[in-house]
Amino acid sequence: MTLTERQEYLEGGYEKVACTRCDALVRVRKSSPQQTSVQWTTQAEKTCVNPLSALVPTCLDLRASIDDAIRDGRLGVI
Ligand SMILES: [Zn+2]
């Protein structure tokens, strides 16, 4: 992680969430109960077993992992 990335991470309120199925590590920020921002890294896109497309913009397993993190309180609304 570069210094700039780290600052962005700290200031942006992003939490790292790993997909339980494919181990892709993405950064997630919840700005409201309905709004979830997910930042994919090139590495995560390569790691994910589900091909990302316009129709499926995110890994569904990751989606479930994010929901779990919210339920566990690991990911809160900023
Ligand atoms: Zn995945």
PDB file of the backbone (N, CA, C, O) and the ligand in Angstrom, with CONECT records:
HET     ZN  A 101       1
ATOM      1  N   MET A   1       0.852  -1.198   0.000  1.00  0.00           N
ATOM      2  CA  MET A   1       0.000   0.000   0.000  1.00  0.00           C
ATOM      3  C   MET A   1       0.888   1.248   0.000  1.00  0.00           C
ATOM      4  O   MET A   1       1.789   1.368   0.831  1.00  0.00           O
ATOM      5  N   THR A   2       0.643   2.153  -0.906  1.00  0.00           N
ATOM      6  CA  THR A   2       1.421   3.382  -0.928  1.00  0.00           C
ATOM      7  C   THR A   2       0.874   4.351   0.120  1.00  0.00           C
ATOM      8  O   THR A   2      -0.209   4.157   0.673  1.00  0.00           O
ATOM      9  N   LEU A   3       1.646   5.386   0.370  1.00  0.00           N
ATOM     10  CA  LEU A   3       1.222   6.360   1.375  1.00  0.00           C
ATOM     11  C   LEU A   3      -0.090   7.028   0.952  1.00  0.00           C
ATOM     12  O   LEU A   3      -0.995   7.228   1.762  1.00  0.00           O
ATOM     13  N   THR A   4      -0.165   7.364  -0.334  1.00  0.00           N
ATOM     14  CA  THR A   4      -1.376   8.018  -0.838  1.00  0.00           C
ATOM     15  C   THR A   4      -2.588   7.105  -0.661  1.00  0.00           C
ATOM     16  O   THR A   4      -3.653   7.538  -0.223  1.00  0.00           O
ATOM     17  N   GLU A   5      -2.404   5.849  -1.006  1.00  0.00           N
ATOM     18  CA  GLU A   5      -3.502   4.898  -0.861  1.00  0.00           C
ATOM     19  C   GLU A   5      -3.914   4.767   0.596  1.00  0.00           C
ATOM     20  O   GLU A   5      -5.097   4.662   0.918  1.00  0.00           O
ATOM     21  N   ARG A   6      -2.918   4.773   1.463  1.00  0.00           N
ATOM     22  CA  ARG A   6      -3.204   4.615   2.885  1.00  0.00           C
ATOM     23  C   ARG A   6      -3.996   5.820   3.399  1.00  0.00           C
ATOM     24  O   ARG A   6      -4.950   5.667   4.162  1.00  0.00           O
ATOM     25  N   GLN A   7      -3.591   7.008   2.976  1.00  0.00           N
ATOM     26  CA  GLN A   7      -4.306   8.208   3.407  1.00  0.00           C
ATOM     27  C   GLN A   7      -5.737   8.187   2.915  1.00  0.00           C
ATOM     28  O   GLN A   7      -6.675   8.513   3.643  1.00  0.00           O
ATOM     29  N   GLU A   8      -5.880   7.791   1.652  1.00  0.00           N
ATOM     30  CA  GLU A   8      -7.201   7.723   1.065  1.00  0.00           C
ATOM     31  C   GLU A   8      -8.047   6.713   1.839  1.00  0.00           C
ATOM     32  O   GLU A   8      -9.232   6.929   2.094  1.00  0.00           O
ATOM     33  N   TYR A   9      -7.410   5.622   2.199  1.00  0.00           N
ATOM     34  CA  TYR A   9      -8.087   4.562   2.943  1.00  0.00           C
ATOM     35  C   TYR A   9      -8.548   5.077   4.301  1.00  0.00           C
ATOM     36  O   TYR A   9      -9.682   4.834   4.714  1.00  0.00           O
ATOM     37  N   LEU A  10      -7.669   5.784   4.987  1.00  0.00           N
ATOM     38  CA  LEU A  10      -8.007   6.291   6.309  1.00  0.00           C
ATOM     39  C   LEU A  10      -9.053   7.395   6.235  1.00  0.00           C
ATOM     40  O   LEU A  10     -10.007   7.422   7.012  1.00  0.00           O
ATOM     41  N   GLU A  11      -8.855   8.305   5.285  1.00  0.00           N
ATOM     42  CA  GLU A  11      -9.765   9.443   5.190  1.00  0.00           C
ATOM     43  C   GLU A  11     -11.106   9.065   4.595  1.00  0.00           C
ATOM     44  O   GLU A  11     -12.140   9.633   4.945  1.00  0.00           O
ATOM     45  N   GLY A  12     -11.074   8.098   3.690  1.00  0.00           N
ATOM     46  CA  GLY A  12     -12.300   7.747   2.989  1.00  0.00           C
ATOM     47  C   GLY A  12     -13.222   6.848   3.782  1.00  0.00           C
ATOM     48  O   GLY A  12     -14.378   6.660   3.403  1.00  0.00           O
ATOM     49  N   GLY A  13     -12.733   6.289   4.879  1.00  0.00           N
ATOM     50  CA  GLY A  13     -13.569   5.417   5.679  1.00  0.00           C
ATOM     51  C   GLY A  13     -13.809   4.059   5.037  1.00  0.00           C
ATOM     52  O   GLY A  13     -14.815   3.405   5.312  1.00  0.00           O
ATOM     53  N   TYR A  14     -12.885   3.636   4.183  1.00  0.00           N
ATOM     54  CA  TYR A  14     -13.039   2.339   3.540  1.00  0.00           C
ATOM     55  C   TYR A  14     -12.551   1.215   4.440  1.00  0.00           C
ATOM     56  O   TYR A  14     -11.527   1.335   5.114  1.00  0.00           O
ATOM     57  N   GLU A  15     -13.294   0.135   4.438  1.00  0.00           N
ATOM     58  CA  GLU A  15     -12.895  -1.058   5.177  1.00  0.00           C
ATOM     59  C   GLU A  15     -12.584  -2.149   4.170  1.00  0.00           C
ATOM     60  O   GLU A  15     -13.222  -2.248   3.122  1.00  0.00           O
ATOM     61  N   LYS A  16     -11.603  -2.958   4.499  1.00  0.00           N
ATOM     62  CA  LYS A  16     -11.284  -4.063   3.603  1.00  0.00           C
ATOM     63  C   LYS A  16     -12.206  -5.233   3.887  1.00  0.00           C
ATOM     64  O   LYS A  16     -12.385  -5.636   5.037  1.00  0.00           O
ATOM     65  N   VAL A  17     -12.784  -5.770   2.833  1.00  0.00           N
ATOM     66  CA  VAL A  17     -13.638  -6.944   2.966  1.00  0.00           C
ATOM     67  C   VAL A  17     -13.171  -7.975   1.949  1.00  0.00           C
ATOM     68  O   VAL A  17     -12.990  -7.663   0.772  1.00  0.00           O
ATOM     69  N   ALA A  18     -12.979  -9.194   2.410  1.00  0.00           N
ATOM     70  CA  ALA A  18     -12.549 -10.262   1.513  1.00  0.00           C
ATOM     71  C   ALA A  18     -13.737 -11.141   1.170  1.00  0.00           C
ATOM     72  O   ALA A  18     -14.559 -11.457   2.030  1.00  0.00           O
ATOM     73  N   CYS A  19     -13.821 -11.532  -0.089  1.00  0.00           N
ATOM     74  CA  CYS A  19     -14.855 -12.450  -0.526  1.00  0.00           C
ATOM     75  C   CYS A  19     -14.555 -13.822   0.078  1.00  0.00           C
ATOM     76  O   CYS A  19     -13.440 -14.330  -0.042  1.00  0.00           O
ATOM     77  N   THR A  20     -15.552 -14.411   0.723  1.00  0.00           N
ATOM     78  CA  THR A  20     -15.311 -15.699   1.385  1.00  0.00           C
ATOM     79  C   THR A  20     -15.091 -16.823   0.379  1.00  0.00           C
ATOM     80  O   THR A  20     -14.488 -17.842   0.714  1.00  0.00           O
ATOM     81  N   ARG A  21     -15.566 -16.650  -0.831  1.00  0.00           N
ATOM     82  CA  ARG A  21     -15.435 -17.707  -1.820  1.00  0.00           C
ATOM     83  C   ARG A  21     -14.139 -17.593  -2.619  1.00  0.00           C
ATOM     84  O   ARG A  21     -13.435 -18.586  -2.809  1.00  0.00           O
ATOM     85  N   CYS A  22     -13.824 -16.391  -3.085  1.00  0.00           N
ATOM     86  CA  CYS A  22     -12.681 -16.283  -3.997  1.00  0.00           C
ATOM     87  C   CYS A  22     -11.510 -15.520  -3.395  1.00  0.00           C
ATOM     88  O   CYS A  22     -10.470 -15.397  -4.041  1.00  0.00           O
ATOM     89  N   ASP A  23     -11.649 -15.000  -2.166  1.00  0.00           N
ATOM     90  CA  ASP A  23     -10.557 -14.307  -1.494  1.00  0.00           C
ATOM     91  C   ASP A  23     -10.184 -12.975  -2.114  1.00  0.00           C
ATOM     92  O   ASP A  23      -9.155 -12.396  -1.765  1.00  0.00           O
ATOM     93  N   ALA A  24     -10.994 -12.484  -3.019  1.00  0.00           N
ATOM     94  CA  ALA A  24     -10.725 -11.156  -3.571  1.00  0.00           C
ATOM     95  C   ALA A  24     -10.872 -10.135  -2.440  1.00  0.00           C
ATOM     96  O   ALA A  24     -11.842 -10.159  -1.683  1.00  0.00           O
ATOM     97  N   LEU A  25      -9.899  -9.252  -2.348  1.00  0.00           N
ATOM     98  CA  LEU A  25      -9.920  -8.253  -1.283  1.00  0.00           C
ATOM     99  C   LEU A  25     -10.285  -6.899  -1.877  1.00  0.00           C
ATOM    100  O   LEU A  25      -9.552  -6.354  -2.702  1.00  0.00           O
ATOM    101  N   VAL A  26     -11.415  -6.365  -1.453  1.00  0.00           N
ATOM    102  CA  VAL A  26     -11.852  -5.074  -1.966  1.00  0.00           C
ATOM    103  C   VAL A  26     -12.031  -4.101  -0.807  1.00  0.00           C
ATOM    104  O   VAL A  26     -12.027  -4.492   0.360  1.00  0.00           O
ATOM    105  N   ARG A  27     -12.185  -2.848  -1.149  1.00  0.00           N
ATOM    106  CA  ARG A  27     -12.419  -1.844  -0.110  1.00  0.00           C
ATOM    107  C   ARG A  27     -13.859  -1.373  -0.218  1.00  0.00           C
ATOM    108  O   ARG A  27     -14.360  -1.071  -1.301  1.00  0.00           O
ATOM    109  N   VAL A  28     -14.503  -1.321   0.929  1.00  0.00           N
ATOM    110  CA  VAL A  28     -15.934  -1.024   0.957  1.00  0.00           C
ATOM    111  C   VAL A  28     -16.212   0.133   1.892  1.00  0.00           C
ATOM    112  O   VAL A  28     -15.629   0.230   2.971  1.00  0.00           O
ATOM    113  N   ARG A  29     -17.082   0.986   1.481  1.00  0.00           N
ATOM    114  CA  ARG A  29     -17.512   2.079   2.343  1.00  0.00           C
ATOM    115  C   ARG A  29     -19.028   2.179   2.284  1.00  0.00           C
ATOM    116  O   ARG A  29     -19.639   2.145   1.216  1.00  0.00           O
ATOM    117  N   LYS A  30     -19.604   2.301   3.454  1.00  0.00           N
ATOM    118  CA  LYS A  30     -21.053   2.479   3.526  1.00  0.00           C
ATOM    119  C   LYS A  30     -21.339   3.910   3.915  1.00  0.00           C
ATOM    120  O   LYS A  30     -21.029   4.329   5.031  1.00  0.00           O
ATOM    121  N   SER A  31     -21.927   4.662   3.007  1.00  0.00           N
ATOM    122  CA  SER A  31     -22.196   6.059   3.322  1.00  0.00           C
ATOM    123  C   SER A  31     -23.629   6.245   3.781  1.00  0.00           C
ATOM    124  O   SER A  31     -23.960   7.274   4.369  1.00  0.00           O
ATOM    125  N   SER A  32     -24.488   5.260   3.521  1.00  0.00           N
ATOM    126  CA  SER A  32     -25.850   5.266   4.044  1.00  0.00           C
ATOM    127  C   SER A  32     -26.336   3.823   4.007  1.00  0.00           C
ATOM    128  O   SER A  32     -25.704   2.982   3.368  1.00  0.00           O
ATOM    129  N   PRO A  33     -27.451   3.515   4.681  1.00  0.00           N
ATOM    130  CA  PRO A  33     -27.906   2.120   4.685  1.00  0.00           C
ATOM    131  C   PRO A  33     -28.134   1.566   3.279  1.00  0.00           C
ATOM    132  O   PRO A  33     -27.989   0.363   3.060  1.00  0.00           O
ATOM    133  N   GLN A  34     -28.490   2.434   2.322  1.00  0.00           N
ATOM    134  CA  GLN A  34     -28.758   1.950   0.971  1.00  0.00           C
ATOM    135  C   GLN A  34     -27.541   2.029   0.066  1.00  0.00           C
ATOM    136  O   GLN A  34     -27.481   1.372  -0.973  1.00  0.00           O
ATOM    137  N   GLN A  35     -26.572   2.837   0.472  1.00  0.00           N
ATOM    138  CA  GLN A  35     -25.459   3.142  -0.427  1.00  0.00           C
ATOM    139  C   GLN A  35     -24.183   2.433   0.007  1.00  0.00           C
ATOM    140  O   GLN A  35     -23.654   2.691   1.088  1.00  0.00           O
ATOM    141  N   THR A  36     -23.702   1.551  -0.836  1.00  0.00           N
ATOM    142  CA  THR A  36     -22.453   0.860  -0.554  1.00  0.00           C
ATOM    143  C   THR A  36     -21.494   1.067  -1.714  1.00  0.00           C
ATOM    144  O   THR A  36     -21.805   0.719  -2.854  1.00  0.00           O
ATOM    145  N   SER A  37     -20.338   1.630  -1.427  1.00  0.00           N
ATOM    146  CA  SER A  37     -19.333   1.808  -2.471  1.00  0.00           C
ATOM    147  C   SER A  37     -18.310   0.695  -2.356  1.00  0.00           C
ATOM    148  O   SER A  37     -17.802   0.415  -1.271  1.00  0.00           O
ATOM    149  N   VAL A  38     -18.012   0.065  -3.476  1.00  0.00           N
ATOM    150  CA  VAL A  38     -17.012  -0.995  -3.484  1.00  0.00           C
ATOM    151  C   VAL A  38     -15.902  -0.612  -4.450  1.00  0.00           C
ATOM    152  O   VAL A  38     -16.163  -0.303  -5.613  1.00  0.00           O
ATOM    153  N   GLN A  39     -14.680  -0.631  -3.974  1.00  0.00           N
ATOM    154  CA  GLN A  39     -13.528  -0.339  -4.817  1.00  0.00           C
ATOM    155  C   GLN A  39     -12.808  -1.635  -5.135  1.00  0.00           C
ATOM    156  O   GLN A  39     -12.289  -2.315  -4.250  1.00  0.00           O
ATOM    157  N   TRP A  40     -12.790  -1.959  -6.409  1.00  0.00           N
ATOM    158  CA  TRP A  40     -12.067  -3.149  -6.852  1.00  0.00           C
ATOM    159  C   TRP A  40     -10.641  -2.783  -7.202  1.00  0.00           C
ATOM    160  O   TRP A  40     -10.393  -1.769  -7.852  1.00  0.00           O
ATOM    161  N   THR A  41      -9.722  -3.596  -6.777  1.00  0.00           N
ATOM    162  CA  THR A  41      -8.350  -3.430  -7.212  1.00  0.00           C
ATOM    163  C   THR A  41      -8.129  -4.381  -8.382  1.00  0.00           C
ATOM    164  O   THR A  41      -8.891  -5.329  -8.570  1.00  0.00           O
ATOM    165  N   THR A  42      -7.090  -4.127  -9.163  1.00  0.00           N
ATOM    166  CA  THR A  42      -6.764  -5.006 -10.284  1.00  0.00           C
ATOM    167  C   THR A  42      -6.528  -6.422  -9.772  1.00  0.00           C
ATOM    168  O   THR A  42      -6.934  -7.406 -10.390  1.00  0.00           O
ATOM    169  N   GLN A  43      -5.867  -6.492  -8.637  1.00  0.00           N
ATOM    170  CA  GLN A  43      -5.576  -7.784  -8.022  1.00  0.00           C
ATOM    171  C   GLN A  43      -6.870  -8.526  -7.678  1.00  0.00           C
ATOM    172  O   GLN A  43      -6.990  -9.725  -7.931  1.00  0.00           O
ATOM    173  N   ALA A  44      -7.825  -7.814  -7.105  1.00  0.00           N
ATOM    174  CA  ALA A  44      -9.088  -8.436  -6.709  1.00  0.00           C
ATOM    175  C   ALA A  44      -9.854  -8.930  -7.933  1.00  0.00           C
ATOM    176  O   ALA A  44     -10.470  -9.995  -7.899  1.00  0.00           O
ATOM    177  N   GLU A  45      -9.812  -8.148  -9.019  1.00  0.00           N
ATOM    178  CA  GLU A  45     -10.505  -8.562 -10.241  1.00  0.00           C
ATOM    179  C   GLU A  45      -9.925  -9.845 -10.790  1.00  0.00           C
ATOM    180  O   GLU A  45     -10.639 -10.687 -11.335  1.00  0.00           O
ATOM    181  N   LYS A  46      -8.608  -9.983 -10.637  1.00  0.00           N
ATOM    182  CA  LYS A  46      -7.947 -11.200 -11.127  1.00  0.00           C
ATOM    183  C   LYS A  46      -8.278 -12.381 -10.222  1.00  0.00           C
ATOM    184  O   LYS A  46      -8.424 -13.513 -10.684  1.00  0.00           O
ATOM    185  N   THR A  47      -8.393 -12.102  -8.932  1.00  0.00           N
ATOM    186  CA  THR A  47      -8.612 -13.163  -7.953  1.00  0.00           C
ATOM    187  C   THR A  47     -10.028 -13.706  -8.017  1.00  0.00           C
ATOM    188  O   THR A  47     -10.250 -14.903  -7.831  1.00  0.00           O
ATOM    189  N   CYS A  48     -10.982 -12.832  -8.279  1.00  0.00           N
ATOM    190  CA  CYS A  48     -12.384 -13.231  -8.230  1.00  0.00           C
ATOM    191  C   CYS A  48     -12.708 -14.283  -9.291  1.00  0.00           C
ATOM    192  O   CYS A  48     -12.308 -14.160 -10.449  1.00  0.00           O
ATOM    193  N   VAL A  49     -13.434 -15.312  -8.877  1.00  0.00           N
ATOM    194  CA  VAL A  49     -13.781 -16.394  -9.803  1.00  0.00           C
ATOM    195  C   VAL A  49     -14.964 -16.020 -10.687  1.00  0.00           C
ATOM    196  O   VAL A  49     -15.169 -16.613 -11.747  1.00  0.00           O
ATOM    197  N   ASN A  50     -15.740 -15.033 -10.245  1.00  0.00           N
ATOM    198  CA  ASN A  50     -16.888 -14.609 -11.027  1.00  0.00           C
ATOM    199  C   ASN A  50     -16.474 -13.484 -11.967  1.00  0.00           C
ATOM    200  O   ASN A  50     -15.983 -12.449 -11.517  1.00  0.00           O
ATOM    201  N   PRO A  51     -16.668 -13.678 -13.269  1.00  0.00           N
ATOM    202  CA  PRO A  51     -16.298 -12.617 -14.201  1.00  0.00           C
ATOM    203  C   PRO A  51     -17.197 -11.397 -14.009  1.00  0.00           C
ATOM    204  O   PRO A  51     -18.421 -11.510 -13.944  1.00  0.00           O
ATOM    205  N   LEU A  52     -16.566 -10.241 -13.921  1.00  0.00           N
ATOM    206  CA  LEU A  52     -17.344  -9.013 -13.752  1.00  0.00           C
ATOM    207  C   LEU A  52     -17.749  -8.496 -15.116  1.00  0.00           C
ATOM    208  O   LEU A  52     -16.962  -8.529 -16.063  1.00  0.00           O
ATOM    209  N   SER A  53     -18.974  -8.019 -15.214  1.00  0.00           N
ATOM    210  CA  SER A  53     -19.453  -7.471 -16.474  1.00  0.00           C
ATOM    211  C   SER A  53     -20.388  -6.322 -16.160  1.00  0.00           C
ATOM    212  O   SER A  53     -20.623  -5.989 -14.998  1.00  0.00           O
ATOM    213  N   ALA A  54     -20.919  -5.718 -17.217  1.00  0.00           N
ATOM    214  CA  ALA A  54     -21.853  -4.617 -17.007  1.00  0.00           C
ATOM    215  C   ALA A  54     -23.125  -5.120 -16.327  1.00  0.00           C
ATOM    216  O   ALA A  54     -23.737  -4.416 -15.523  1.00  0.00           O
ATOM    217  N   LEU A  55     -23.511  -6.354 -16.668  1.00  0.00           N
ATOM    218  CA  LEU A  55     -24.715  -6.921 -16.066  1.00  0.00           C
ATOM    219  C   LEU A  55     -24.488  -7.355 -14.625  1.00  0.00           C
ATOM    220  O   LEU A  55     -25.364  -7.229 -13.769  1.00  0.00           O
ATOM    221  N   VAL A  56     -23.297  -7.866 -14.386  1.00  0.00           N
ATOM    222  CA  VAL A  56     -22.946  -8.307 -13.037  1.00  0.00           C
ATOM    223  C   VAL A  56     -21.727  -7.514 -12.589  1.00  0.00           C
ATOM    224  O   VAL A  56     -20.592  -7.973 -12.721  1.00  0.00           O
ATOM    225  N   PRO A  57     -21.972  -6.313 -12.056  1.00  0.00           N
ATOM    226  CA  PRO A  57     -20.855  -5.426 -11.727  1.00  0.00           C
ATOM    227  C   PRO A  57     -20.103  -5.835 -10.475  1.00  0.00           C
ATOM    228  O   PRO A  57     -19.062  -5.259 -10.162  1.00  0.00           O
ATOM    229  N   THR A  58     -20.609  -6.806  -9.766  1.00  0.00           N
ATOM    230  CA  THR A  58     -19.881  -7.232  -8.573  1.00  0.00           C
ATOM    231  C   THR A  58     -20.041  -8.723  -8.362  1.00  0.00           C
ATOM    232  O   THR A  58     -20.972  -9.343  -8.876  1.00  0.00           O
ATOM    233  N   CYS A  59     -19.146  -9.274  -7.619  1.00  0.00           N
ATOM    234  CA  CYS A  59     -19.190 -10.691  -7.287  1.00  0.00           C
ATOM    235  C   CYS A  59     -20.316 -10.917  -6.273  1.00  0.00           C
ATOM    236  O   CYS A  59     -20.355 -10.256  -5.235  1.00  0.00           O
ATOM    237  N   LEU A  60     -21.216 -11.832  -6.564  1.00  0.00           N
ATOM    238  CA  LEU A  60     -22.359 -12.057  -5.682  1.00  0.00           C
ATOM    239  C   LEU A  60     -21.922 -12.636  -4.338  1.00  0.00           C
ATOM    240  O   LEU A  60     -22.541 -12.360  -3.310  1.00  0.00           O
ATOM    241  N   ASP A  61     -20.869 -13.429  -4.347  1.00  0.00           N
ATOM    242  CA  ASP A  61     -20.348 -13.977  -3.095  1.00  0.00           C
ATOM    243  C   ASP A  61     -19.755 -12.870  -2.244  1.00  0.00           C
ATOM    244  O   ASP A  61     -19.863 -12.872  -1.018  1.00  0.00           O
ATOM    245  N   LEU A  62     -19.131 -11.933  -2.919  1.00  0.00           N
ATOM    246  CA  LEU A  62     -18.575 -10.789  -2.207  1.00  0.00           C
ATOM    247  C   LEU A  62     -19.695  -9.961  -1.598  1.00  0.00           C
ATOM    248  O   LEU A  62     -19.596  -9.485  -0.468  1.00  0.00           O
ATOM    249  N   ARG A  63     -20.740  -9.804  -2.357  1.00  0.00           N
ATOM    250  CA  ARG A  63     -21.940  -9.087  -1.902  1.00  0.00           C
ATOM    251  C   ARG A  63     -22.416  -9.692  -0.567  1.00  0.00           C
ATOM    252  O   ARG A  63     -22.728  -8.971   0.381  1.00  0.00           O
ATOM    253  N   ALA A  64     -22.462 -11.031  -0.522  1.00  0.00           N
ATOM    254  CA  ALA A  64     -22.885 -11.731   0.691  1.00  0.00           C
ATOM    255  C   ALA A  64     -21.885 -11.485   1.822  1.00  0.00           C
ATOM    256  O   ALA A  64     -22.272 -11.317   2.978  1.00  0.00           O
ATOM    257  N   SER A  65     -20.601 -11.465   1.477  1.00  0.00           N
ATOM    258  CA  SER A  65     -19.574 -11.220   2.490  1.00  0.00           C
ATOM    259  C   SER A  65     -19.711  -9.818   3.067  1.00  0.00           C
ATOM    260  O   SER A  65     -19.516  -9.598   4.263  1.00  0.00           O
ATOM    261  N   ILE A  66     -20.052  -8.870   2.188  1.00  0.00           N
ATOM    262  CA  ILE A  66     -20.244  -7.492   2.641  1.00  0.00           C
ATOM    263  C   ILE A  66     -21.459  -7.410   3.563  1.00  0.00           C
ATOM    264  O   ILE A  66     -21.421  -6.742   4.597  1.00  0.00           O
ATOM    265  N   ASP A  67     -22.537  -8.096   3.178  1.00  0.00           N
ATOM    266  CA  ASP A  67     -23.735  -8.113   4.026  1.00  0.00           C
ATOM    267  C   ASP A  67     -23.415  -8.709   5.396  1.00  0.00           C
ATOM    268  O   ASP A  67     -23.901  -8.225   6.419  1.00  0.00           O
ATOM    269  N   ASP A  68     -22.601  -9.756   5.409  1.00  0.00           N
ATOM    270  CA  ASP A  68     -22.173 -10.371   6.666  1.00  0.00           C
ATOM    271  C   ASP A  68     -21.414  -9.371   7.533  1.00  0.00           C
ATOM    272  O   ASP A  68     -21.648  -9.256   8.736  1.00  0.00           O
ATOM    273  N   ALA A  69     -20.499  -8.652   6.884  1.00  0.00           N
ATOM    274  CA  ALA A  69     -19.677  -7.676   7.605  1.00  0.00           C
ATOM    275  C   ALA A  69     -20.552  -6.594   8.222  1.00  0.00           C
ATOM    276  O   ALA A  69     -20.286  -6.126   9.329  1.00  0.00           O
ATOM    277  N   ILE A  70     -21.601  -6.198   7.500  1.00  0.00           N
ATOM    278  CA  ILE A  70     -22.521  -5.176   8.012  1.00  0.00           C
ATOM    279  C   ILE A  70     -23.297  -5.739   9.204  1.00  0.00           C
ATOM    280  O   ILE A  70     -23.478  -5.058  10.213  1.00  0.00           O
ATOM    281  N   ARG A  71     -23.746  -6.972   9.078  1.00  0.00           N
ATOM    282  CA  ARG A  71     -24.504  -7.604  10.151  1.00  0.00           C
ATOM    283  C   ARG A  71     -23.639  -7.775  11.401  1.00  0.00           C
ATOM    284  O   ARG A  71     -24.111  -7.594  12.523  1.00  0.00           O
ATOM    285  N   ASP A  72     -22.376  -8.123  11.193  1.00  0.00           N
ATOM    286  CA  ASP A  72     -21.454  -8.312  12.321  1.00  0.00           C
ATOM    287  C   ASP A  72     -21.011  -7.000  12.949  1.00  0.00           C
ATOM    288  O   ASP A  72     -20.392  -6.989  14.013  1.00  0.00           O
ATOM    289  N   GLY A  73     -21.331  -5.901  12.287  1.00  0.00           N
ATOM    290  CA  GLY A  73     -20.905  -4.608  12.798  1.00  0.00           C
ATOM    291  C   GLY A  73     -19.478  -4.244  12.422  1.00  0.00           C
ATOM    292  O   GLY A  73     -18.939  -3.254  12.918  1.00  0.00           O
ATOM    293  N   ARG A  74     -18.850  -5.048  11.535  1.00  0.00           N
ATOM    294  CA  ARG A  74     -17.501  -4.722  11.095  1.00  0.00           C
ATOM    295  C   ARG A  74     -17.527  -3.565  10.110  1.00  0.00           C
ATOM    296  O   ARG A  74     -16.529  -2.872   9.910  1.00  0.00           O
ATOM    297  N   LEU A  75     -18.687  -3.374   9.501  1.00  0.00           N
ATOM    298  CA  LEU A  75     -18.825  -2.327   8.500  1.00  0.00           C
ATOM    299  C   LEU A  75     -20.011  -1.462   8.899  1.00  0.00           C
ATOM    300  O   LEU A  75     -21.159  -1.905   8.864  1.00  0.00           O
ATOM    301  N   GLY A  76     -19.721  -0.232   9.277  1.00  0.00           N
ATOM    302  CA  GLY A  76     -20.799   0.632   9.712  1.00  0.00           C
ATOM    303  C   GLY A  76     -21.033   1.757   8.739  1.00  0.00           C
ATOM    304  O   GLY A  76     -20.195   2.032   7.881  1.00  0.00           O
ATOM    305  N   VAL A  77     -22.162   2.407   8.867  1.00  0.00           N
ATOM    306  CA  VAL A  77     -22.461   3.559   8.024  1.00  0.00           C
ATOM    307  C   VAL A  77     -21.575   4.711   8.478  1.00  0.00           C
ATOM    308  O   VAL A  77     -21.502   5.029   9.665  1.00  0.00           O
ATOM    309  N   ILE A  78     -20.894   5.340   7.496  1.00  0.00           N
ATOM    310  CA  ILE A  78     -20.007   6.451   7.814  1.00  0.00           C
ATOM    311  C   ILE A  78     -20.838   7.705   8.066  1.00  0.00           C
ATOM    312  O   ILE A  78     -20.283   8.766   8.352  1.00  0.00           O
TER     313      ILE A  78
HETATM  314 ZN    ZN A 101     -15.724 -13.251  -5.530  1.00  0.00          ZN2+
END
